[in-house]
């Protein structure tokens, strides 16, 4: 099948703008969605080229929605009737309603919007709950999280990267929550008296960081919480003999 990078390099429609790394990462992580009747939302439309390309790459997609604050995006027209554009700030009530009316739930959400830390965090809080189990939530251009003009900085506790790093802690929540109330981890981002419920993050299965890119995978029905069973195989333990006893205990527990 034609790769996403190949589609980009041969594209002659509306202008699209992505980094090479993103195209290669997307080829890797989106492969299992390629033939599914999925719903995709992308924040940040610009000239509309990426929406055309997503519609071509995901040929079985049922709806491809773009959202942009620029009113000129409302005049964009697409031959593919699966593509729709919502004009407005993605975290405003009207835009949220219009997006979720078109796609009450979605498989892929790509945040290529304002890149400001506040918008990135609010978008995640608003739209991650709408992501289907097993779906992917992607945030682009996270280098902006280190720039003051986007509400970022390496030492800022309320930057988008600081928030995402905290989400990584929530993936490992069982190992620290008895020592620290989970809500307190969010205080540097939202303030001491915030009302963000940490339970929102319980469905996060995995978080992966690339250069300027973060991919958050929502837990599916097959992805059970925790480490699962300990798997010990083999019958030789010359370096660490206690492993044989641990193996026996584990086998007895499972019996």
C-alpha positions as CSV (number, residue, x, y, z in Angstrom):
1,X,0.0,0.0,0.0
2,X,1.1,3.6,-0.6
3,X,2.7,5.0,2.5
4,X,1.7,8.3,4.1
5,X,5.0,9.9,3.1
6,X,4.5,8.7,-0.5
7,X,1.0,10.2,-0.5
8,X,2.5,13.5,0.8
9,X,5.3,13.6,-1.8
10,X,2.9,13.1,-4.7
11,X,0.1,15.3,-3.4
12,X,-1.1,18.1,-5.8
13,X,-4.2,19.4,-4.0
14,X,-4.5,21.8,-1.1
15,X,-1.2,22.5,0.7
16,X,-0.4,20.3,3.6
17,X,2.4,20.8,6.1
18,X,3.9,18.1,8.3
19,X,7.4,17.2,9.5
20,X,9.1,14.1,8.0
21,X,9.4,12.5,11.5
22,X,5.6,12.9,12.0
23,X,4.9,11.1,8.7
24,X,7.1,8.2,9.6
25,X,5.7,7.9,13.1
26,X,2.2,8.1,11.8
27,X,2.9,5.3,9.3
28,X,4.0,3.1,12.2
29,X,1.2,3.9,14.7
30,X,-1.7,4.3,12.3
31,X,-1.2,1.1,10.3
32,X,-3.7,-0.9,12.3
33,X,-6.4,1.7,11.6
34,X,-5.7,1.9,7.8
35,X,-8.7,-0.2,6.7
36,X,-11.2,0.6,9.4
37,X,-14.3,2.8,9.1
38,X,-12.9,5.3,11.6
39,X,-13.6,8.9,12.6
40,X,-10.7,11.3,12.7
41,X,-10.6,14.8,14.1
42,X,-7.7,17.2,13.4
43,X,-7.3,20.6,15.1
44,X,-5.6,23.0,12.8
45,X,-6.8,23.1,9.2
46,X,-4.8,25.9,7.5
47,X,-5.1,25.3,3.7
48,X,-6.9,21.9,4.2
49,X,-4.3,19.7,2.6
50,X,-3.8,17.3,5.5
51,X,-7.6,16.7,5.6
52,X,-7.4,15.6,2.0
53,X,-4.5,13.4,2.7
54,X,-6.1,11.8,5.8
55,X,-9.1,11.0,3.7
56,X,-6.9,9.3,1.0
57,X,-4.8,7.5,3.6
58,X,-7.8,6.2,5.5
59,X,-9.9,5.2,2.5
60,X,-12.5,3.5,4.7
61,X,-12.9,6.4,7.1
62,X,-16.5,7.5,7.6
63,X,-15.8,11.1,8.7
64,X,-12.7,13.4,8.7
65,X,-13.3,16.6,10.7
66,X,-11.0,19.6,10.8
67,X,-11.3,22.5,13.3
68,X,-9.7,25.9,12.9
69,X,-10.2,29.3,14.4
70,X,-9.5,31.1,11.1
71,X,-12.9,32.0,9.5
72,X,-11.4,31.7,6.1
73,X,-11.3,27.9,6.6
74,X,-15.0,28.0,6.3
75,X,-14.8,28.7,2.6
76,X,-12.7,25.6,1.9
77,X,-14.4,23.1,-0.3
78,X,-13.6,19.4,-0.7
79,X,-14.5,16.9,-3.3
80,X,-14.5,14.1,-0.7
81,X,-17.9,14.5,1.1
82,X,-16.5,12.8,4.2
83,X,-14.4,15.8,5.0
84,X,-16.0,18.6,7.1
85,X,-14.6,21.8,8.7
86,X,-15.7,23.4,11.9
87,X,-14.7,27.0,12.3
88,X,-14.1,28.2,15.9
89,X,-11.9,27.8,18.9
90,X,-11.8,24.0,19.5
91,X,-12.5,24.4,23.2
92,X,-15.4,26.8,22.8
93,X,-18.9,25.4,23.5
94,X,-20.2,25.9,19.9
95,X,-17.1,24.2,18.3
96,X,-17.2,21.4,20.8
97,X,-20.9,20.8,20.0
98,X,-20.4,20.9,16.3
99,X,-17.5,18.5,16.4
100,X,-19.2,16.0,18.6
101,X,-22.4,16.3,16.7
102,X,-20.5,15.2,13.6
103,X,-18.5,12.5,15.4
104,X,-19.8,11.7,18.9
105,X,-16.8,9.5,19.4
106,X,-13.6,9.2,17.3
107,X,-10.7,6.8,16.8
108,X,-8.0,9.4,16.1
109,X,-7.6,12.9,17.4
110,X,-4.7,15.1,16.2
111,X,-4.0,18.4,17.9
112,X,-2.1,20.6,15.5
113,X,-3.8,23.8,16.7
114,X,-2.5,26.8,18.5
115,X,0.3,24.9,20.2
116,X,-0.1,27.0,23.3
117,X,0.1,25.0,26.5
118,X,-3.3,26.1,27.8
119,X,-5.1,25.1,24.7
120,X,-3.3,21.7,24.5
121,X,-4.2,20.9,28.1
122,X,-7.8,22.0,27.7
123,X,-8.3,20.1,24.5
124,X,-7.1,16.9,26.1
125,X,-9.5,17.4,29.0
126,X,-12.4,18.0,26.6
127,X,-11.8,15.5,23.9
128,X,-9.9,12.5,25.3
129,X,-13.1,11.3,27.0
130,X,-14.6,11.1,23.5
131,X,-11.8,8.9,22.2
132,X,-12.8,5.3,21.6
133,X,-11.1,2.5,23.5
134,X,-7.9,1.6,21.6
135,X,-7.9,5.0,19.9
136,X,-4.9,7.4,19.7
137,X,-4.7,11.0,20.8
138,X,-1.8,12.8,19.2
139,X,-0.3,16.2,20.0
140,X,2.0,17.8,17.4
141,X,4.7,20.5,17.6
142,X,5.5,20.1,21.3
143,X,8.7,22.0,20.9
144,X,6.5,25.0,21.4
145,X,6.0,23.8,25.0
146,X,9.6,25.1,25.6
147,X,8.9,28.6,24.2
148,X,7.6,31.5,26.3
149,X,5.5,32.8,23.5
150,X,3.4,29.6,23.7
151,X,3.1,29.6,27.4
152,X,6.0,27.2,27.8
153,X,9.5,26.9,29.2
154,X,11.7,24.1,30.5
155,X,11.1,25.1,34.1
156,X,7.4,26.0,33.8
157,X,5.3,23.6,35.9
158,X,2.1,24.4,33.9
159,X,3.5,23.8,30.4
160,X,1.9,21.2,28.1
161,X,5.0,19.0,28.5
162,X,4.8,19.2,32.3
163,X,1.2,18.1,32.0
164,X,2.0,15.2,29.7
165,X,4.8,14.0,31.9
166,X,2.4,14.0,34.8
167,X,0.1,11.8,32.7
168,X,3.0,9.3,32.4
169,X,3.0,9.1,36.2
170,X,-0.7,8.3,36.1
171,X,0.0,5.3,33.9
172,X,2.0,4.0,36.8
173,X,-0.4,5.2,39.5
174,X,-0.7,2.0,41.6
175,X,2.9,2.3,42.7
176,X,2.8,5.8,44.3
177,X,-0.9,6.7,45.0
178,X,-0.7,5.5,48.6
179,X,2.2,7.9,49.3
180,X,0.7,10.9,47.5
181,X,-2.9,11.9,46.8
182,X,-3.3,11.8,43.0
183,X,-5.0,15.2,42.7
184,X,-1.9,16.9,44.1
185,X,0.2,15.9,41.1
186,X,-2.1,18.2,39.0
187,X,-1.8,21.2,41.2
188,X,1.3,22.7,39.4
189,X,-0.7,22.8,36.2
190,X,-4.2,23.7,37.4
191,X,-3.7,25.2,40.8
192,X,-4.1,23.9,44.3
193,X,-7.9,24.1,44.3
194,X,-8.5,22.6,40.9
195,X,-11.5,20.4,40.2
196,X,-9.9,18.1,37.6
197,X,-10.8,14.5,38.5
198,X,-7.7,12.2,38.2
199,X,-10.1,9.4,37.3
200,X,-10.1,10.9,33.8
201,X,-6.7,9.5,33.2
202,X,-7.4,5.9,34.3
203,X,-8.1,4.9,30.8
204,X,-4.7,5.9,29.5
205,X,-2.9,2.7,28.4
206,X,0.4,4.2,27.1
207,X,2.2,7.4,26.3
208,X,5.0,7.7,23.8
209,X,7.2,10.8,23.3
210,X,9.0,11.6,20.1
211,X,10.7,14.8,19.0
212,X,7.9,17.4,19.3
213,X,5.2,14.7,19.3
214,X,3.3,12.9,21.9
215,X,1.0,9.9,21.3
216,X,-1.5,8.8,24.0
217,X,-3.2,5.4,23.6
218,X,-6.6,4.8,25.2
219,X,-7.0,1.5,26.9
220,X,-9.1,-1.1,24.9
221,X,-11.2,-3.9,26.3
222,X,-8.2,-6.3,25.8
223,X,-5.8,-4.1,27.6
224,X,-6.2,-5.0,31.3
225,X,-4.9,-2.6,34.0
226,X,-1.7,-3.6,35.7
227,X,1.3,-5.7,34.9
228,X,-0.7,-9.0,34.6
229,X,0.8,-12.3,35.7
230,X,4.5,-12.7,36.3
231,X,5.9,-15.1,33.6
232,X,8.9,-17.1,34.7
233,X,10.1,-19.9,32.4
234,X,13.2,-22.1,32.1
235,X,14.8,-24.4,34.7
236,X,18.4,-23.1,35.2
237,X,19.4,-20.4,37.7
238,X,23.1,-20.6,38.3
239,X,23.5,-16.8,38.8
240,X,20.4,-16.1,40.9
241,X,19.3,-19.5,42.4
242,X,16.4,-17.8,44.3
243,X,14.6,-17.5,40.9
244,X,13.7,-21.2,41.1
245,X,11.9,-20.7,44.4
246,X,10.2,-17.6,43.0
247,X,9.2,-19.5,40.0
248,X,7.7,-22.3,42.1
249,X,5.8,-19.8,44.2
250,X,4.4,-18.1,41.1
251,X,3.4,-21.5,39.5
252,X,1.7,-22.5,42.8
253,X,-0.2,-19.2,42.9
254,X,-1.5,-19.8,39.5
255,X,-2.5,-23.4,40.0
